[in-house]
Amino acid sequence: MSNKGFIPSAATFIRQIRQNLSEGRYSIGDTGFPIIKELVQNADDAGATRLGLCGDCGSMAGNHGNNIRVLQ
């Protein structure tokens, strides 16, 4: 089976997410939930049957580390 069309790299997706966050397209608020919801929606739109997410509270700056509990 051959790939047809253009398939962007992971770096392209990371740059786009970084740009969206810097432009304030997602309100992180207290939980960061809108970002997780968007990732799940994107996976669903792409027809994914599995989605893996990993959080690292150790790298969170400031007092945001406690707010990640909603995702555990």
C-alpha positions as CSV (number, residue, x, y, z in Angstrom):
1,M,0.0,0.0,0.0
2,S,1.4,3.4,-0.9
3,N,0.7,6.7,0.7
4,K,-1.2,9.2,-1.6
5,G,-0.9,12.9,-1.1
6,F,1.0,14.9,1.4
7,I,1.5,13.6,4.9
8,P,2.8,16.2,7.3
9,S,5.4,15.4,9.9
10,A,4.9,15.4,13.7
11,A,7.1,18.6,13.8
12,T,4.5,20.3,11.6
13,F,1.7,19.4,14.0
14,I,3.7,20.5,17.0
15,R,4.5,23.9,15.4
16,Q,0.8,24.4,14.6
17,I,-0.3,23.5,18.2
18,R,2.4,25.9,19.5
19,Q,1.2,28.7,17.2
20,N,-2.4,28.1,18.2
21,L,-1.5,28.3,21.9
22,S,0.6,31.4,21.5
23,E,-2.2,33.2,19.6
24,G,-4.6,32.4,22.4
25,R,-6.9,30.2,20.4
26,Y,-7.4,27.9,23.4
27,S,-8.2,29.2,26.9
28,I,-6.1,27.0,29.2
29,G,-8.0,28.2,32.3
30,D,-7.7,26.1,35.3
31,T,-7.6,22.7,33.7
32,G,-6.2,22.7,30.2
33,F,-9.3,20.7,29.2
34,P,-10.0,22.6,26.0
35,I,-6.7,21.4,24.6
36,I,-7.3,17.8,25.5
37,K,-10.8,18.0,24.0
38,E,-9.3,19.4,20.8
39,L,-6.7,16.6,20.5
40,V,-9.4,13.9,21.1
41,Q,-11.7,15.6,18.5
42,N,-8.9,15.7,15.9
43,A,-8.1,12.1,16.5
44,D,-11.8,11.2,16.0
45,D,-12.0,13.3,12.9
46,A,-9.0,11.5,11.5
47,G,-10.7,8.1,12.1
48,A,-8.2,7.0,14.8
49,T,-9.1,3.9,16.8
50,R,-6.5,4.7,19.5
51,L,-5.2,7.9,21.1
52,G,-2.3,8.0,23.6
53,L,-1.8,11.0,25.8
54,C,0.9,11.5,28.4
55,G,1.2,14.2,31.0
56,D,4.2,15.2,33.0
57,C,3.4,17.3,36.0
58,G,7.1,17.6,36.8
59,S,7.7,19.9,33.9
60,M,4.8,22.2,34.7
61,A,5.9,25.7,35.7
62,G,4.4,27.7,38.5
63,N,1.5,26.4,40.4
64,H,-0.3,24.7,37.5
65,G,1.0,21.3,38.5
66,N,-1.9,20.8,40.9
67,N,-4.5,21.6,38.3
68,I,-3.5,18.7,36.1
69,R,-5.2,16.3,38.6
70,V,-8.4,16.6,36.6
71,L,-6.7,14.5,33.8
72,Q,-5.6,11.7,36.1
